[in-house]
Amino acid sequence: MTNIRISVFALVLILCAAFKSHVTDIKPAVGDIAPEIILRNPDGKLIKLSDLRGKVVLIDFWAGWCRTCRIENNTIRQAYDSYKDKSFDIGEGFTVYSVSLDTDPEAWQKAIVNDRLSWPNHGCEFKKWESEIVKTYNFTYLPHNLLIDGKGKIIYNPPDARPGPARTISWRATSRTPPPMGVGGGSRNLSWAQSFGWV
């Protein structure tokens, strides 16, 4: 009986240590250079995240089968259309690098067209959650976003928690410098827009 208690206690300690390290060690972290992403676009051409240096980039992890992603695409499209040609202290212009976790090329391309995602940077490996990019960027839900500055440094990376539902928001003009990180609140999947002063 004592051996069982010791084993259970040891298991609880191991689980607590694993949970604590997962919560406190989010990698890549704010301040890190975003790991390179190289994917094929719908035309079969390789697109690199590093080729977008100089711009503020929203890395958007999504999928055509993800209902919440499809709702959030409207918000991202509005941000892209409004800010793609703006100048910021942290980068010249704004763009999106969309990383899809779809498995069907036709469904992926149809979602891009149907959601009117007009930016040129769409990539997919067609491996769903088995993608190495998922492991590298360390997330377990969709949609998931990171914001990087013109030098490729991560300036926003949410904790790994399920997002709330997307909501309609009204856009306003922004200054050249976004507010300090952590300003704002509300739904997790709009936090990147709030931290950038867009809502």
C-alpha positions as a Markdown table, in Angstrom:
| # | Residue | x | y | z |
|---|---|---|---|---|
| 1 | Met | 0.0 | 0.0 | 0.0 |
| 2 | Thr | 2.9 | 2.4 | 0.8 |
| 3 | Asn | 4.4 | 1.7 | -2.6 |
| 4 | Ile | 1.2 | 2.6 | -4.3 |
| 5 | Arg | 1.0 | 5.9 | -2.4 |
| 6 | Ile | 4.6 | 6.8 | -3.2 |
| 7 | Ser | 4.0 | 6.0 | -6.9 |
| 8 | Val | 0.8 | 8.1 | -7.0 |
| 9 | Phe | 2.6 | 11.0 | -5.2 |
| 10 | Ala | 5.6 | 10.7 | -7.7 |
| 11 | Leu | 3.2 | 10.7 | -10.6 |
| 12 | Val | 1.4 | 13.8 | -9.3 |
| 13 | Leu | 4.7 | 15.6 | -8.8 |
| 14 | Ile | 5.8 | 14.8 | -12.4 |
| 15 | Leu | 2.5 | 16.0 | -13.8 |
| 16 | Cys | 2.7 | 19.2 | -11.8 |
| 17 | Ala | 6.2 | 19.9 | -13.0 |
| 18 | Ala | 5.2 | 19.2 | -16.6 |
| 19 | Phe | 2.2 | 21.4 | -16.4 |
| 20 | Lys | 4.2 | 24.2 | -14.8 |
| 21 | Ser | 6.9 | 24.1 | -17.4 |
| 22 | His | 4.3 | 24.1 | -20.2 |
| 23 | Val | 2.6 | 27.2 | -18.7 |
| 24 | Thr | 5.7 | 29.2 | -17.9 |
| 25 | Asp | 7.9 | 28.4 | -20.9 |
| 26 | Ile | 6.1 | 29.6 | -24.0 |
| 27 | Lys | 8.4 | 29.2 | -27.0 |
| 28 | Pro | 8.8 | 31.0 | -29.3 |
| 29 | Ala | 8.4 | 33.9 | -26.9 |
| 30 | Val | 7.9 | 37.6 | -27.3 |
| 31 | Gly | 11.2 | 39.1 | -28.1 |
| 32 | Asp | 12.4 | 36.0 | -30.0 |
| 33 | Ile | 13.0 | 36.1 | -33.8 |
| 34 | Ala | 10.1 | 34.2 | -35.4 |
| 35 | Pro | 11.3 | 30.8 | -36.6 |
| 36 | Glu | 11.5 | 30.5 | -40.4 |
| 37 | Ile | 8.5 | 29.2 | -42.2 |
| 38 | Ile | 8.8 | 28.0 | -45.8 |
| 39 | Leu | 5.6 | 26.7 | -47.4 |
| 40 | Arg | 4.2 | 26.3 | -50.9 |
| 41 | Asn | 1.5 | 28.7 | -51.9 |
| 42 | Pro | -1.6 | 27.7 | -54.0 |
| 43 | Asp | 0.5 | 28.1 | -57.2 |
| 44 | Gly | 3.2 | 25.8 | -55.9 |
| 45 | Lys | 5.8 | 28.5 | -55.3 |
| 46 | Leu | 7.8 | 28.5 | -52.0 |
| 47 | Ile | 7.1 | 31.4 | -49.8 |
| 48 | Lys | 9.4 | 32.4 | -46.9 |
| 49 | Leu | 8.4 | 34.3 | -43.8 |
| 50 | Ser | 11.8 | 35.9 | -43.8 |
| 51 | Asp | 11.1 | 37.5 | -47.2 |
| 52 | Leu | 8.6 | 39.7 | -45.5 |
| 53 | Arg | 11.2 | 41.4 | -43.3 |
| 54 | Gly | 10.6 | 45.2 | -43.1 |
| 55 | Lys | 6.8 | 44.8 | -42.7 |
| 56 | Val | 4.7 | 44.2 | -39.7 |
| 57 | Val | 3.4 | 40.6 | -40.2 |
| 58 | Leu | 0.6 | 38.7 | -38.6 |
| 59 | Ile | 1.3 | 35.0 | -38.7 |
| 60 | Asp | -2.1 | 33.5 | -38.9 |
| 61 | Phe | -2.5 | 29.7 | -38.2 |
| 62 | Trp | -5.9 | 28.6 | -39.5 |
| 63 | Ala | -7.8 | 26.0 | -41.5 |
| 64 | Gly | -10.8 | 25.9 | -43.9 |
| 65 | Trp | -12.5 | 23.4 | -41.6 |
| 66 | Cys | -12.1 | 25.6 | -38.6 |
| 67 | Arg | -15.4 | 27.6 | -38.1 |
| 68 | Thr | -13.8 | 30.1 | -35.6 |
| 69 | Cys | -10.9 | 30.7 | -38.1 |
| 70 | Arg | -13.4 | 31.4 | -40.9 |
| 71 | Ile | -15.2 | 34.0 | -38.7 |
| 72 | Glu | -11.9 | 35.6 | -37.7 |
| 73 | Asn | -10.8 | 35.8 | -41.4 |
| 74 | Asn | -13.2 | 38.7 | -41.8 |
| 75 | Thr | -11.5 | 40.6 | -39.0 |
| 76 | Ile | -8.0 | 39.8 | -40.5 |
| 77 | Arg | -9.2 | 40.8 | -44.0 |
| 78 | Gln | -10.4 | 44.2 | -42.6 |
| 79 | Ala | -7.1 | 44.8 | -40.8 |
| 80 | Tyr | -5.1 | 43.9 | -44.0 |
| 81 | Asp | -7.2 | 46.2 | -46.2 |
| 82 | Ser | -7.0 | 49.1 | -43.8 |
| 83 | Tyr | -3.3 | 48.9 | -42.8 |
| 84 | Lys | -1.3 | 47.2 | -45.6 |
| 85 | Asp | 0.1 | 50.5 | -46.8 |
| 86 | Lys | 0.5 | 52.3 | -43.4 |
| 87 | Ser | 3.8 | 53.2 | -41.9 |
| 88 | Phe | 4.7 | 52.2 | -38.4 |
| 89 | Asp | 7.8 | 52.7 | -36.2 |
| 90 | Ile | 8.2 | 48.9 | -36.1 |
| 91 | Gly | 7.8 | 48.3 | -39.8 |
| 92 | Glu | 6.7 | 49.6 | -43.2 |
| 93 | Gly | 3.3 | 48.3 | -44.0 |
| 94 | Phe | 1.3 | 45.4 | -42.7 |
| 95 | Thr | 0.8 | 41.9 | -44.2 |
| 96 | Val | -0.4 | 38.5 | -43.3 |
| 97 | Tyr | 1.4 | 35.2 | -43.6 |
| 98 | Ser | -1.4 | 32.5 | -43.5 |
| 99 | Val | -0.4 | 29.0 | -42.4 |
| 100 | Ser | -3.2 | 26.5 | -43.1 |
| 101 | Leu | -3.6 | 23.2 | -41.3 |
| 102 | Asp | -5.8 | 21.9 | -44.1 |
| 103 | Thr | -5.4 | 18.5 | -45.6 |
| 104 | Asp | -7.3 | 19.0 | -48.8 |
| 105 | Pro | -5.7 | 21.4 | -51.4 |
| 106 | Glu | -9.0 | 22.1 | -53.1 |
| 107 | Ala | -10.9 | 22.9 | -49.9 |
| 108 | Trp | -8.0 | 25.1 | -48.7 |
| 109 | Gln | -8.0 | 27.1 | -52.0 |
| 110 | Lys | -11.8 | 27.4 | -51.9 |
| 111 | Ala | -11.7 | 28.8 | -48.4 |
| 112 | Ile | -9.1 | 31.4 | -49.5 |
| 113 | Val | -11.4 | 32.5 | -52.3 |
| 114 | Asn | -14.6 | 32.4 | -50.4 |
| 115 | Asp | -13.2 | 34.4 | -47.5 |
| 116 | Arg | -11.7 | 36.9 | -49.9 |
| 117 | Leu | -8.2 | 36.6 | -48.4 |
| 118 | Ser | -6.4 | 38.9 | -50.8 |
| 119 | Trp | -2.9 | 38.9 | -49.3 |
| 120 | Pro | -0.4 | 36.9 | -51.3 |
| 121 | Asn | 1.2 | 34.8 | -48.5 |
| 122 | His | -0.8 | 31.6 | -48.1 |
| 123 | Gly | 1.0 | 28.4 | -47.4 |
| 124 | Cys | 0.1 | 24.8 | -46.4 |
| 125 | Glu | 1.8 | 21.4 | -45.9 |
| 126 | Phe | -1.4 | 19.5 | -45.8 |
| 127 | Lys | -0.4 | 17.7 | -42.6 |
| 128 | Lys | -2.9 | 19.1 | -40.2 |
| 129 | Trp | -1.6 | 18.8 | -36.7 |
| 130 | Glu | 1.4 | 16.7 | -37.8 |
| 131 | Ser | 3.1 | 19.7 | -39.3 |
| 132 | Glu | 6.5 | 20.5 | -37.9 |
| 133 | Ile | 5.5 | 24.2 | -37.9 |
| 134 | Val | 2.8 | 23.4 | -35.2 |
| 135 | Lys | 5.6 | 21.9 | -33.1 |
| 136 | Thr | 8.0 | 24.7 | -33.7 |
| 137 | Tyr | 5.4 | 27.4 | -32.9 |
| 138 | Asn | 4.0 | 25.4 | -29.9 |
| 139 | Phe | 0.2 | 25.8 | -30.1 |
| 140 | Thr | -2.7 | 23.4 | -29.7 |
| 141 | Tyr | -5.7 | 25.3 | -31.0 |
| 142 | Leu | -7.0 | 27.3 | -34.0 |
| 143 | Pro | -7.1 | 30.1 | -34.8 |
| 144 | His | -3.7 | 31.1 | -33.5 |
| 145 | Asn | -1.8 | 34.3 | -34.3 |
| 146 | Leu | 1.5 | 35.9 | -33.7 |
| 147 | Leu | 2.5 | 39.5 | -34.6 |
| 148 | Ile | 6.1 | 40.2 | -35.7 |
| 149 | Asp | 7.8 | 43.5 | -36.3 |
| 150 | Gly | 9.9 | 44.5 | -39.4 |
| 151 | Lys | 13.0 | 42.8 | -37.9 |
| 152 | Gly | 11.2 | 39.5 | -37.6 |
| 153 | Lys | 10.9 | 39.8 | -33.8 |
| 154 | Ile | 7.8 | 38.5 | -32.1 |
| 155 | Ile | 5.9 | 41.3 | -30.4 |
| 156 | Tyr | 2.7 | 39.4 | -29.6 |
| 157 | Asn | 2.3 | 35.7 | -28.8 |
| 158 | Pro | -0.8 | 34.7 | -26.8 |
| 159 | Pro | -0.7 | 32.0 | -24.1 |
| 160 | Asp | -2.0 | 28.6 | -25.2 |
| 161 | Ala | -5.6 | 28.9 | -24.2 |
| 162 | Arg | -8.8 | 28.4 | -26.3 |
| 163 | Pro | -9.9 | 31.6 | -27.9 |
| 164 | Gly | -13.3 | 33.2 | -27.4 |
| 165 | Pro | -15.7 | 33.6 | -30.3 |
| 166 | Ala | -14.8 | 36.3 | -32.8 |
| 167 | Arg | -16.9 | 39.4 | -32.6 |
| 168 | Thr | -17.6 | 42.3 | -35.0 |
| 169 | Ile | -15.5 | 45.3 | -34.2 |
| 170 | Ser | -15.2 | 48.8 | -35.6 |
| 171 | Trp | -11.9 | 50.0 | -36.9 |
| 172 | Arg | -10.2 | 53.3 | -36.2 |
| 173 | Ala | -7.1 | 55.0 | -37.5 |
| 174 | Thr | -3.9 | 54.3 | -35.6 |
| 175 | Ser | -0.9 | 56.3 | -34.7 |
| 176 | Arg | 2.5 | 55.3 | -36.1 |
| 177 | Thr | 3.4 | 53.6 | -32.8 |
| 178 | Pro | 1.3 | 50.8 | -31.3 |
| 179 | Pro | 0.5 | 51.0 | -27.6 |
| 180 | Pro | 2.6 | 49.0 | -25.2 |
| 181 | Met | 2.0 | 45.3 | -25.2 |
| 182 | Gly | -0.8 | 44.1 | -22.9 |
| 183 | Val | -3.0 | 47.2 | -23.5 |
| 184 | Gly | -6.5 | 46.2 | -24.4 |
| 185 | Gly | -8.4 | 43.1 | -23.5 |
| 186 | Gly | -11.4 | 41.2 | -24.7 |
| 187 | Ser | -11.4 | 38.2 | -26.9 |
| 188 | Arg | -8.1 | 36.4 | -27.3 |
| 189 | Asn | -8.4 | 36.2 | -31.0 |
| 190 | Leu | -8.7 | 40.0 | -31.3 |
| 191 | Ser | -5.9 | 40.7 | -28.8 |
| 192 | Trp | -3.4 | 41.2 | -31.6 |
| 193 | Ala | -5.5 | 43.9 | -33.1 |
| 194 | Gln | -6.0 | 45.5 | -29.7 |
| 195 | Ser | -2.3 | 45.5 | -28.9 |
| 196 | Phe | -1.7 | 47.2 | -32.2 |
| 197 | Gly | -4.2 | 49.9 | -31.5 |
| 198 | Trp | -6.7 | 48.9 | -34.1 |
| 199 | Val | -9.7 | 48.4 | -32.0 |
